[in-house]
């Protein structure tokens, strides 16, 4: 996890040197390579778990949408000569999230649940790698932080959908995945919500707890109502984090108006 507005992490032991975001051609090549690897993984999953052909088409469509969004993000921010190791790790997390997204609607067999948990655990482990790599290699950038943040947000959204799909919690759990997007939507109407937030260990910790709670919910041995309580704790923590940030932004805005 890298420093960003709702998925920020603390500064590491190494001073972060600002780096330029990768140029569009570098991102396009990285996306192409990741897409090939993701399609290969999807084929293995499709054959191993006897999923329908629609699963692979969903993967392809999601790769097209996600890859295009990443190229647009790079076009807005980028010039660096290389994609960077930290961004490559985040891209791997994004690829795994794409596979999880495609598993929405793929059935609720225990074998599929174990597959989802396994993929999510790998994505969670990688989430602890990219930020450290970025700081250690001097690859910290606005592009990387935004890429990391949006990958986290999408993973949480997908995991909440899967928790609902498997009956581990009611439809209310999707609120945890929708909070980030609701915050963005609210910012369209209230400019003060678009102000930058400082890095926060609390925000990073709660984000990790949220993902861990969703992984725990999806474990086949964990059944309702216990799974619902786990999901509820994660949701309440995430709600509190957003409320704290909104209150901080409101106070800063009020102070700025008083000083004018």
C-alpha positions as CSV (number, residue, x, y, z in Angstrom):
1,X,0.0,0.0,0.0
2,X,1.3,3.4,-0.9
3,X,0.5,6.9,0.4
4,X,-2.8,8.0,-1.1
5,X,-6.1,9.4,-0.1
6,X,-8.1,6.6,1.3
7,X,-5.6,3.8,1.0
8,X,-2.6,5.5,2.4
9,X,0.2,4.0,4.3
10,X,2.9,5.4,6.7
11,X,6.2,6.5,5.4
12,X,8.8,3.7,5.4
13,X,12.3,3.7,7.0
14,X,13.7,4.9,3.6
15,X,13.0,8.5,2.5
16,X,10.7,8.6,-0.4
17,X,12.1,10.3,-3.5
18,X,9.4,11.5,-5.9
19,X,9.5,9.6,-9.2
20,X,7.9,10.4,-12.5
21,X,4.9,8.2,-13.4
22,X,5.5,5.7,-16.3
23,X,4.9,6.9,-19.9
24,X,1.9,5.5,-21.8
25,X,3.9,3.1,-24.0
26,X,5.5,1.5,-20.9
27,X,2.1,1.1,-19.3
28,X,0.6,-0.3,-22.5
29,X,3.3,-3.0,-22.7
30,X,3.0,-3.9,-19.0
31,X,-0.8,-4.2,-19.4
32,X,-0.4,-6.4,-22.5
33,X,2.0,-8.8,-20.7
34,X,-0.2,-8.9,-17.6
35,X,-3.3,-9.5,-19.7
36,X,-1.6,-12.5,-21.4
37,X,-0.7,-14.0,-18.0
38,X,-4.2,-13.3,-16.7
39,X,-5.8,-15.0,-19.6
40,X,-3.6,-18.0,-19.2
41,X,-4.5,-18.2,-15.5
42,X,-8.2,-17.8,-16.4
43,X,-7.9,-20.7,-18.8
44,X,-6.4,-23.0,-16.2
45,X,-9.1,-22.0,-13.7
46,X,-11.9,-22.5,-16.3
47,X,-10.6,-26.0,-17.0
48,X,-9.8,-27.0,-13.4
49,X,-13.1,-25.8,-11.9
50,X,-15.3,-26.6,-14.9
51,X,-16.6,-23.1,-15.3
52,X,-18.7,-21.9,-18.2
53,X,-17.2,-20.1,-21.2
54,X,-18.7,-16.8,-20.0
55,X,-16.1,-16.7,-17.3
56,X,-13.3,-16.3,-19.8
57,X,-15.2,-13.6,-21.8
58,X,-15.8,-11.7,-18.5
59,X,-12.0,-11.8,-17.8
60,X,-11.3,-10.5,-21.3
61,X,-13.8,-7.7,-21.0
62,X,-12.6,-6.7,-17.6
63,X,-9.0,-6.7,-18.8
64,X,-9.9,-4.4,-21.7
65,X,-11.7,-2.0,-19.3
66,X,-9.1,-2.0,-16.6
67,X,-6.2,-1.8,-19.0
68,X,-7.8,1.2,-20.8
69,X,-8.3,2.9,-17.5
70,X,-4.7,2.4,-16.5
71,X,-3.4,3.8,-19.8
72,X,-5.7,6.9,-19.4
73,X,-4.3,7.4,-15.8
74,X,-0.7,7.2,-17.2
75,X,-1.6,9.6,-20.0
76,X,-2.7,12.1,-17.3
77,X,0.4,11.7,-15.1
78,X,3.3,10.0,-16.9
79,X,6.8,10.3,-18.3
80,X,9.1,7.9,-16.6
81,X,11.3,5.6,-18.7
82,X,10.3,2.4,-16.9
83,X,7.0,1.0,-15.5
84,X,8.7,0.2,-12.1
85,X,8.8,-2.8,-9.9
86,X,6.3,-1.4,-7.4
87,X,3.8,-0.7,-10.2
88,X,4.4,-4.2,-11.6
89,X,3.4,-5.7,-8.2
90,X,0.3,-3.5,-8.1
91,X,-0.5,-4.6,-11.6
92,X,-0.3,-8.2,-10.5
93,X,-2.8,-7.4,-7.7
94,X,-5.0,-5.8,-10.3
95,X,-4.8,-8.9,-12.5
96,X,-5.8,-11.1,-9.6
97,X,-8.7,-8.7,-8.7
98,X,-9.9,-9.0,-12.3
99,X,-10.0,-12.8,-12.0
100,X,-12.0,-12.5,-8.7
101,X,-14.3,-10.0,-10.4
102,X,-15.0,-12.5,-13.2
103,X,-15.8,-15.2,-10.6
104,X,-18.9,-13.2,-9.6
105,X,-21.8,-15.3,-10.8
106,X,-19.6,-18.4,-11.3
107,X,-21.4,-20.4,-8.6
108,X,-21.0,-21.0,-4.9
109,X,-19.3,-24.4,-4.8
110,X,-16.8,-24.9,-1.9
111,X,-14.0,-25.4,-4.4
112,X,-14.7,-22.0,-6.0
113,X,-14.7,-20.5,-2.5
114,X,-11.3,-21.9,-1.7
115,X,-10.0,-20.6,-5.0
116,X,-11.3,-17.1,-4.2
117,X,-9.8,-17.2,-0.8
118,X,-6.4,-18.3,-2.2
119,X,-6.4,-15.6,-4.8
120,X,-7.4,-12.9,-2.3
121,X,-4.7,-14.0,0.1
122,X,-2.0,-13.7,-2.6
123,X,-3.4,-10.2,-3.5
124,X,-3.3,-9.2,0.2
125,X,0.3,-10.3,0.5
126,X,1.3,-8.4,-2.6
127,X,-0.4,-5.4,-1.1
128,X,2.2,-5.3,1.6
129,X,5.0,-5.5,-1.0
130,X,4.4,-2.7,-3.5
131,X,4.6,0.2,-1.1
132,X,7.8,-1.0,0.5
133,X,9.3,-1.5,-3.0
134,X,8.3,2.0,-4.1
135,X,9.9,3.6,-1.1
136,X,13.0,1.4,-1.2
137,X,13.6,1.9,-5.0
138,X,12.6,5.6,-5.1
139,X,9.6,4.8,-7.3
140,X,7.0,6.7,-5.2
141,X,4.7,8.8,-7.5
142,X,1.2,10.1,-7.6
143,X,0.5,7.6,-10.4
144,X,1.6,4.7,-8.2
145,X,-0.3,5.9,-5.2
146,X,-3.5,6.4,-7.2
147,X,-3.0,3.0,-8.9
148,X,-2.6,1.3,-5.6
149,X,-5.6,3.0,-4.0
150,X,-8.0,2.2,-6.9
151,X,-6.8,-1.4,-6.9
152,X,-7.6,-1.7,-3.1
153,X,-11.0,-0.1,-3.6
154,X,-11.9,-2.5,-6.5
155,X,-10.7,-5.5,-4.5
156,X,-12.9,-4.6,-1.6
157,X,-15.9,-4.0,-3.9
158,X,-15.4,-7.4,-5.6
159,X,-14.9,-9.2,-2.3
160,X,-18.1,-7.7,-0.9
161,X,-20.0,-8.9,-3.9
162,X,-18.6,-12.4,-3.5
163,X,-19.5,-12.4,0.2
164,X,-23.0,-11.6,-0.7
165,X,-23.0,-14.2,-3.5
166,X,-21.9,-16.9,-1.2
167,X,-24.5,-16.0,1.4
168,X,-21.9,-15.0,4.0
169,X,-23.7,-11.6,4.6
170,X,-26.7,-9.8,3.4
171,X,-26.7,-7.2,0.5
172,X,-25.7,-4.5,3.1
173,X,-22.1,-5.8,2.9
174,X,-21.8,-4.2,-0.6
175,X,-21.9,-0.9,1.2
176,X,-18.3,-1.5,2.3
177,X,-17.2,-1.8,-1.3
178,X,-19.3,1.2,-2.4
179,X,-18.0,3.6,0.2
180,X,-14.9,4.7,-1.8
181,X,-17.1,5.4,-4.9
182,X,-19.8,7.2,-2.8
183,X,-17.1,9.4,-1.4
184,X,-15.9,10.3,-4.9
185,X,-19.5,11.0,-6.0
186,X,-20.1,13.2,-3.0
187,X,-17.0,15.1,-3.9
188,X,-18.6,16.1,-7.2
189,X,-21.2,18.0,-5.3
190,X,-19.1,19.2,-2.4
191,X,-15.7,20.6,-3.3
192,X,-14.4,20.4,0.3
193,X,-14.5,16.6,0.0
194,X,-12.0,16.7,-2.9
195,X,-9.2,18.2,-0.7
196,X,-6.1,16.0,-0.3
197,X,-5.9,13.9,2.8
198,X,-2.6,13.3,4.7
199,X,-1.1,9.9,5.0
200,X,-2.7,7.8,7.7
201,X,-1.6,4.6,9.4
202,X,-5.2,4.3,10.7
203,X,-6.5,4.4,7.2
204,X,-4.1,1.8,5.9
205,X,-4.7,-0.5,8.9
206,X,-8.5,-0.4,8.5
207,X,-8.2,-1.0,4.8
208,X,-6.2,-4.2,5.5
209,X,-8.6,-5.3,8.3
210,X,-11.5,-4.8,5.8
211,X,-9.9,-7.1,3.3
212,X,-8.9,-9.7,5.9
213,X,-12.4,-9.7,7.3
214,X,-13.9,-10.4,3.8
215,X,-11.4,-13.2,3.3
216,X,-12.4,-14.7,6.6
217,X,-16.1,-14.4,5.7
218,X,-15.5,-16.4,2.4
219,X,-13.7,-19.3,4.1
220,X,-16.0,-22.3,3.5
221,X,-16.0,-23.4,7.2
222,X,-17.2,-19.9,8.3
223,X,-21.0,-19.7,8.1
224,X,-23.7,-17.2,9.1
225,X,-24.3,-15.6,11.5
226,X,-20.6,-15.7,12.4
227,X,-19.6,-14.6,9.0
228,X,-22.1,-11.7,9.1
229,X,-20.7,-10.5,12.4
230,X,-17.1,-10.5,10.9
231,X,-18.3,-8.6,7.9
232,X,-20.2,-6.1,10.1
233,X,-17.1,-5.3,12.2
234,X,-15.1,-4.6,9.0
235,X,-17.9,-2.4,7.6
236,X,-18.2,-0.4,10.8
237,X,-14.5,0.2,11.0
238,X,-14.4,1.3,7.4
239,X,-17.4,3.6,8.0
240,X,-15.7,5.1,11.0
241,X,-12.5,5.8,8.9
242,X,-14.5,7.6,6.2
243,X,-16.3,9.6,8.9
244,X,-13.1,10.6,10.5
245,X,-11.7,11.8,7.2
246,X,-14.8,13.6,6.3
247,X,-14.8,15.4,9.7
248,X,-11.1,16.3,9.2
249,X,-11.9,17.8,5.8
250,X,-14.9,19.7,7.2
251,X,-12.7,21.2,9.9
252,X,-10.0,22.2,7.5
253,X,-12.5,23.8,5.2
254,X,-14.1,25.8,8.0
255,X,-10.7,26.9,9.3
256,X,-9.8,28.1,5.8
257,X,-13.0,30.1,5.5
258,X,-12.4,31.8,8.9
259,X,-8.9,32.7,7.9
260,X,-10.0,34.3,4.6
